[in-house]
């Protein structure tokens, strides 16, 4: 959704100097984590602080259970179940 808004308003990433070559290029497009999106619900009054905290806890549990990164994408390394060691 952020990319759609930026495209509609013709907002481009800032220019930066490349460390490899002495030229200016556009920086990478910003990414917003799901945790930041959840916290913005409370910041802009869409949800109460209690609802936001509960949603953040539920997201953390879901993310850990399904091996997702902070952006909601599947990670290549699935988390090891708690209580297990490498010798098991």
N, C-alpha and C positions, 0 to 999 in steps of 0.2 A: 504494500500500500504506500509506503514511503517513497518507493521508486516511482509510482504512478503520480503522486503529488509533485515530485521534483520534475518529472517529464512534462506534466501539464503546465507548470509555471516556468518552464525552461530554466530550471536551476541546475547549474553544473558544479561539479566538485572544484575546489580551489586548485590553482596551479602550484606546483612544487618543483624544486630543483632536484634532478636525479643525482644520486651519489655515484652511480656507475659512469654515466656519460654527462658531460657538462651541458645538458639541455633541460628545458622546462617541459613538464608533462602534467596532465591532469592527475590528481591523486585518486585513489580508489574511492568508490562510492561508500558513504557511511552505512554501517549496519547497526540495527537496533535490536538488542536482545529482548527476549520475552519477559525477562525480569524487569527491564526498564519500562516495557509497555504496561506491565502490571502495576508498577509503582506510579506511573503517570495517571492511572485511574483515580488514585487518591489525590494526587496533586491537582488535578483539574476538577475534582468534586464529582466524578462520575460514580465512584463507589466510596463507601466509608472506609476509615482506617482499619477497622476490624475485618471487614470483607476483604480488603486488599491483603491483609496479613494472612488470612485463611487461604486465599487464592494463591498467594506466594508459596505457602507451605505445601499445598496440594500440587502445585507445579513442580516444586523441588522433588517431591516423592515420585511423581510421574516421570520426570526427567531421569532420575537415577534408576528407576525400575526398567525403563525402556532404552537406556543407553543413549540419551540425546545430549547434544551440546547446548550451550546457552541460547542458541538461535533456533532450537527445535529440530535440527538436522541430526540424522543418525550418525553416531561416531563409529569408527572402525573398530575400536577397542570396547568391548562390552565390559561393564564393571564386574569385578569379582564378587560373588555373594559374600556377605559379611560372615565372619567366623571361620572362614577357610584360610588355610595357609598354603604356601607353595609346596610343602611336603605332603599334603593330602593327596 
